[in-house]
Amino acid sequence: MRRREFITLLGGVAVTWPLAANAQSKTPRIGFMGNSTAALEANLVDAFREGLREHGYEEGRNIVIEYRWADGKYERFPALVAELIAANVEVIVTAGTPAALAMKKATTTVPLVMVAVGDPVGTGLVPSLARPGANLTGLSSVAPDLEGKRLQLLREVVPALSHVAMFINSLNPFHVSSMRQARAAAQTMGIKLQLHDIRKSEDLDDAFAAIRKERPDAVLILADRVFLHNRERMIDFTKEQRLPNVNAYKELVEVGGLMSYGPSYEDMHKRAAIYVDKILKGAKPADLPIEQPSKFTFIVNLKAAKALGVTVPSQLLGLADELID
């Protein structure tokens, strides 16, 4: 569970992709479609801007970024994509499987740099990671047995763990493989999984009521931008119910969650700038391999552990990339 570094190949000979006429005659224009709000995704945008600066681009000086925000509502994606296309952007950057699928449905010509897409091949976005084809490329967050590792973290903190509530979003195609991982691990570990489908913010009340009734031992929150958007509300509930939790996003730990384990989403947003730079310089998205996670982080909130009345074993603390106290 230490930070893992995977060697991935982004290179290869870039095939020329003709730049749009407006890219040749004026400042390049990038579209950035966020799943949540500017405030809630500020750390991701900052990481992306940092990556752009490392490649010589500075917003407001030699590059323009058109921002659009979904406010945690996936149904807004088609309209937002249409707005960005109408704004004549040279490339669009967006995170997560639902946003990438909306983009793919909307256009086959405007290049898309996907960030943190769970399973690009399994969800039908691309035929292969090595040669994604069409107008899509970027970074995937898929990794073997992530949900099993998260359940094992909960078992380390709650040795008698037997019942876990798991938040999923049935509108997120990636959750099919995530649920498969979690169920396989839960069966091996003798853990009962209780699924709670959160497709929109309004679904949380029913899920909270069901969890109060079921009284699970802990909570597992998958990677989904609706959950990221509602992180304070969800973590406040786990505090109220004194439920140990493990999450996909470090942002949930930063607002009081117990633990997170997964790819570094900030690092992936920063690396998205590499793809943007290549595309603006003429590379064809179809020939830029999709990168798999190269950086994983394990974060523990010691203050949350104390409030929940649980002890995080010293061996786990030794593996943590960050401790929040």
C-alpha positions as CSV (number, residue, x, y, z in Angstrom):
1,M,0.0,0.0,0.0
2,R,3.0,2.3,-0.4
3,R,3.0,4.8,-3.1
4,R,3.4,2.9,-6.3
5,E,5.2,4.2,-9.3
6,F,4.3,2.5,-12.6
7,I,6.3,3.1,-15.7
8,T,4.1,4.0,-18.6
9,L,4.8,5.0,-22.1
10,L,3.4,8.2,-23.4
11,G,5.9,8.6,-26.3
12,G,6.0,7.2,-29.7
13,V,6.2,9.3,-32.8
14,A,3.5,11.9,-32.9
15,V,1.5,11.9,-36.1
16,T,0.7,15.4,-37.4
17,W,-2.8,16.6,-36.5
18,P,-3.6,19.8,-38.4
19,L,-4.3,22.7,-36.1
20,A,-7.5,24.6,-36.4
21,A,-7.2,27.8,-38.3
22,N,-7.9,30.0,-35.2
23,A,-5.1,28.2,-33.3
24,Q,-2.7,29.3,-36.1
25,S,-3.8,32.9,-36.1
26,K,-4.5,33.7,-32.5
27,T,-4.0,32.6,-28.9
28,P,-4.9,28.9,-28.4
29,R,-8.2,28.3,-26.6
30,I,-8.7,25.3,-24.3
31,G,-12.0,24.1,-22.9
32,F,-12.1,22.8,-19.3
33,M,-15.3,21.1,-18.3
34,G,-15.5,20.6,-14.5
35,N,-17.8,18.1,-12.8
36,S,-18.5,20.3,-9.8
37,T,-17.8,24.0,-9.2
38,A,-14.8,26.2,-9.6
39,A,-14.4,26.4,-5.8
40,L,-14.6,22.7,-5.2
41,E,-12.2,21.8,-8.0
42,A,-9.7,24.6,-7.4
43,N,-6.9,22.3,-6.5
44,L,-7.4,20.3,-9.7
45,V,-7.5,23.4,-11.8
46,D,-4.4,24.8,-10.1
47,A,-2.5,21.5,-10.8
48,F,-3.6,21.7,-14.5
49,R,-2.4,25.4,-14.7
50,E,0.9,24.4,-13.1
51,G,1.4,21.7,-15.8
52,L,0.6,24.3,-18.5
53,R,3.2,26.7,-17.1
54,E,5.8,24.0,-17.2
55,H,5.2,23.8,-20.9
56,G,5.4,27.5,-21.5
57,Y,1.7,28.4,-21.3
58,E,0.3,31.1,-19.1
59,E,-3.4,31.7,-18.8
60,G,-4.2,35.2,-19.9
61,R,-0.9,35.7,-21.7
62,N,-0.5,33.1,-24.4
63,I,-3.4,30.7,-23.8
64,V,-7.1,31.1,-23.0
65,I,-9.1,28.6,-20.9
66,E,-12.9,28.4,-21.3
67,Y,-14.4,27.0,-18.1
68,R,-17.7,25.3,-17.8
69,W,-19.0,23.7,-14.5
70,A,-21.7,21.0,-14.1
71,D,-22.4,21.7,-10.4
72,G,-22.5,17.9,-9.7
73,K,-25.3,17.3,-12.3
74,Y,-24.3,14.9,-15.0
75,E,-27.4,15.9,-17.1
76,R,-25.7,19.2,-17.8
77,F,-22.8,17.7,-19.7
78,P,-24.3,17.8,-23.2
79,A,-25.1,21.5,-23.0
80,L,-21.7,22.3,-21.6
81,V,-19.9,20.4,-24.3
82,A,-22.0,22.2,-26.9
83,E,-21.0,25.5,-25.4
84,L,-17.3,24.7,-25.5
85,I,-17.5,23.5,-29.1
86,A,-19.3,26.7,-30.1
87,A,-16.5,28.7,-28.4
88,N,-14.1,27.2,-31.0
89,V,-11.7,25.5,-28.5
90,E,-8.8,23.5,-29.9
91,V,-9.0,20.9,-27.2
92,I,-11.3,20.0,-24.3
93,V,-10.1,18.7,-20.9
94,T,-12.5,16.9,-18.6
95,A,-12.4,14.4,-15.8
96,G,-14.4,11.2,-15.1
97,T,-16.2,8.6,-17.3
98,P,-19.6,10.3,-17.6
99,A,-18.1,13.6,-18.8
100,A,-15.8,11.8,-21.3
101,L,-18.8,9.8,-22.7
102,A,-20.8,12.9,-23.1
103,M,-17.9,14.5,-25.0
104,K,-17.5,11.4,-27.2
105,K,-21.2,11.5,-28.1
106,A,-21.0,15.2,-29.0
107,T,-18.1,15.3,-31.4
108,T,-15.6,13.2,-33.3
109,T,-13.4,16.1,-34.3
110,V,-12.6,18.3,-31.3
111,P,-9.7,16.6,-29.4
112,L,-10.5,15.5,-25.9
113,V,-8.0,15.0,-23.1
114,M,-9.6,12.7,-20.5
115,V,-8.5,12.8,-16.9
116,A,-9.1,10.1,-14.2
117,V,-11.3,7.9,-16.4
118,G,-11.8,4.6,-14.7
119,D,-11.8,2.1,-17.5
120,P,-11.6,3.7,-20.9
121,V,-11.7,0.3,-22.8
122,G,-14.3,-1.4,-20.6
123,T,-16.7,1.6,-20.8
124,G,-16.4,1.8,-24.6
125,L,-14.5,5.1,-24.8
126,V,-11.6,3.7,-26.7
127,P,-10.6,0.4,-28.3
128,S,-7.3,0.2,-26.5
129,L,-5.0,2.2,-24.2
130,A,-2.0,2.0,-26.5
131,R,-3.9,3.3,-29.5
132,P,-7.1,5.1,-28.4
133,G,-8.1,6.1,-31.9
134,A,-10.5,8.9,-32.9
135,N,-10.2,12.2,-31.0
136,L,-9.8,10.9,-27.4
137,T,-6.7,10.3,-25.3
138,G,-5.6,11.2,-21.7
139,L,-5.2,9.5,-18.3
140,S,-6.9,6.6,-16.8
141,S,-7.4,5.9,-13.1
142,V,-7.9,2.2,-13.5
143,A,-5.7,-0.1,-11.3
144,P,-6.1,-3.7,-10.2
145,D,-8.2,-4.4,-7.0
146,L,-8.5,-0.8,-5.7
147,E,-11.7,-1.6,-4.0
148,G,-10.3,-4.7,-2.4
149,K,-7.4,-2.7,-1.0
150,R,-9.8,-0.1,0.4
151,L,-11.8,-2.8,2.1
152,Q,-8.6,-4.2,3.5
153,L,-7.8,-0.8,5.0
154,L,-11.1,-0.8,6.7
155,R,-10.5,-4.3,8.1
156,E,-7.2,-3.1,9.5
157,V,-8.9,-0.3,11.4
158,V,-12.1,-2.2,12.3
159,P,-10.9,-5.9,12.9
160,A,-14.5,-7.1,13.4
161,L,-15.7,-5.6,10.2
162,S,-18.6,-7.6,8.7
163,H,-21.0,-5.0,7.1
164,V,-20.0,-2.1,4.9
165,A,-22.2,0.5,3.2
166,M,-20.9,1.3,-0.3
167,F,-21.9,4.5,-2.2
168,I,-22.2,3.9,-5.9
169,N,-23.6,5.9,-8.9
170,S,-25.3,3.7,-11.4
171,L,-25.0,6.5,-14.0
172,N,-21.2,6.0,-13.9
173,P,-20.3,3.1,-16.1
174,F,-17.0,2.6,-14.3
175,H,-18.8,1.5,-11.2
176,V,-19.7,-1.7,-12.9
177,S,-16.0,-2.9,-12.6
178,S,-15.6,-1.1,-9.2
179,M,-18.6,-3.1,-7.8
180,R,-17.2,-6.3,-9.3
181,Q,-13.9,-5.7,-7.5
182,A,-15.6,-4.8,-4.2
183,R,-18.0,-7.8,-4.3
184,A,-15.1,-10.2,-5.0
185,A,-13.0,-8.8,-2.2
186,A,-16.0,-8.7,0.2
187,Q,-16.8,-12.3,-0.4
188,T,-13.3,-13.4,0.2
189,M,-13.2,-11.3,3.4
190,G,-16.6,-12.4,4.7
191,I,-18.0,-8.9,4.5
192,K,-21.6,-8.0,3.6
193,L,-21.9,-5.1,1.2
194,Q,-24.9,-2.8,1.2
195,L,-25.1,-0.7,-2.0
196,H,-26.6,2.8,-2.0
197,D,-27.1,4.3,-5.4
198,I,-26.5,8.1,-5.5
199,R,-27.2,9.4,-9.0
200,K,-27.8,13.0,-7.9
201,S,-27.4,15.0,-4.7
202,E,-31.1,14.6,-3.9
203,D,-30.6,10.8,-3.5
204,L,-28.5,11.2,-0.4
205,D,-31.3,11.7,2.1
206,D,-32.8,8.2,1.3
207,A,-29.4,6.6,1.5
208,F,-28.7,8.2,4.9
209,A,-32.0,7.0,6.2
210,A,-31.3,3.4,5.0
211,I,-27.8,3.5,6.6
212,R,-29.3,4.7,9.9
213,K,-31.6,1.7,9.8
214,E,-29.0,-0.9,8.7
215,R,-26.2,0.2,11.1
216,P,-23.2,-0.9,9.1
217,D,-19.7,-1.1,10.6
218,A,-18.1,1.3,8.0
219,V,-18.6,3.1,4.7
220,L,-16.8,2.8,1.4
221,I,-17.2,5.7,-1.0
222,L,-16.2,5.1,-4.6
223,A,-14.7,7.5,-7.1
224,D,-17.4,9.7,-8.5
225,R,-17.7,13.4,-9.1
226,V,-21.2,13.6,-7.5
227,F,-19.6,12.3,-4.3
228,L,-16.7,14.8,-4.6
229,H,-19.3,17.6,-5.1
230,N,-21.2,16.5,-2.0
231,R,-18.1,15.6,0.1
232,E,-18.9,17.8,3.1
233,R,-22.4,16.5,3.4
234,M,-21.4,12.9,3.1
235,I,-18.5,13.1,5.6
236,D,-20.7,15.1,8.1
237,F,-23.0,12.1,8.0
238,T,-20.3,9.6,8.7
239,K,-19.2,11.8,11.7
240,E,-22.7,12.0,13.0
241,Q,-23.1,8.2,12.8
242,R,-19.5,7.5,13.9
243,L,-18.8,5.4,10.9
244,P,-15.2,4.7,9.9
245,N,-14.8,5.4,6.2
246,V,-12.4,4.9,3.3
247,N,-12.6,7.1,0.2
248,A,-11.3,7.4,-3.3
249,Y,-10.5,11.1,-3.0
250,K,-8.2,12.8,-0.6
251,E,-10.6,15.8,-0.6
252,L,-13.0,13.8,1.5
253,V,-10.3,13.2,4.1
254,E,-9.4,16.9,4.1
255,V,-13.0,17.7,5.2
256,G,-13.0,15.1,8.0
257,G,-13.1,11.7,6.4
258,L,-10.9,8.9,7.9
259,M,-8.8,7.5,5.1
260,S,-8.3,7.7,1.3
261,Y,-6.4,5.5,-1.0
262,G,-6.1,5.9,-4.8
263,P,-4.4,7.6,-7.7
264,S,-3.3,11.2,-7.3
265,Y,-6.0,13.2,-9.1
266,E,-4.0,16.4,-8.8
267,D,-1.0,14.7,-10.4
268,M,-3.2,13.5,-13.3
269,H,-4.6,17.0,-13.9
270,K,-1.1,18.3,-14.0
271,R,0.0,15.6,-16.5
272,A,-3.0,16.4,-18.6
273,A,-1.1,19.5,-19.7
274,I,1.5,17.2,-21.4
275,Y,-1.3,16.0,-23.8
276,V,-2.6,19.5,-24.3
277,D,0.8,20.7,-25.3
278,K,1.3,17.8,-27.7
279,I,-2.0,18.3,-29.4
280,L,-1.5,22.1,-29.7
281,K,1.8,21.3,-31.4
282,G,0.2,19.0,-33.9
283,A,0.0,15.5,-32.4
284,K,-3.0,13.4,-33.2
285,P,-5.0,12.3,-30.1
286,A,-5.6,8.8,-31.7
287,D,-1.9,8.1,-31.5
288,L,-1.1,9.3,-28.0
289,P,-1.4,6.3,-25.6
290,I,-3.6,6.6,-22.6
291,E,-1.5,6.8,-19.4
292,Q,-2.3,4.6,-16.4
293,P,-1.8,5.8,-12.8
294,S,1.8,6.5,-11.9
295,K,1.2,7.9,-8.4
296,F,-0.9,6.5,-5.6
297,T,-1.5,8.1,-2.2
298,F,-2.7,6.9,1.1
299,I,-3.9,9.5,3.6
300,V,-5.1,9.2,7.1
301,N,-6.9,11.8,9.2
302,L,-5.8,11.3,12.8
303,K,-8.3,13.8,14.2
304,A,-11.1,11.9,12.5
305,A,-9.8,8.6,13.9
306,K,-9.9,10.0,17.4
307,A,-13.4,11.4,17.0
308,L,-14.6,8.1,15.6
309,G,-13.0,6.2,18.5
310,V,-10.9,4.0,16.3
311,T,-7.2,3.2,16.3
312,V,-5.2,3.2,13.1
313,P,-2.5,0.5,13.5
314,S,1.1,1.9,13.6
315,Q,2.0,-0.2,10.5
316,L,-0.6,1.6,8.5
317,L,0.5,5.0,9.7
318,G,4.0,4.1,8.6
319,L,2.7,3.5,5.1
320,A,0.8,6.7,4.9
321,D,1.9,9.4,2.4
322,E,0.2,12.1,4.6
323,L,-1.2,12.3,8.1
324,I,-3.7,15.0,8.9
325,D,-3.8,15.9,12.6
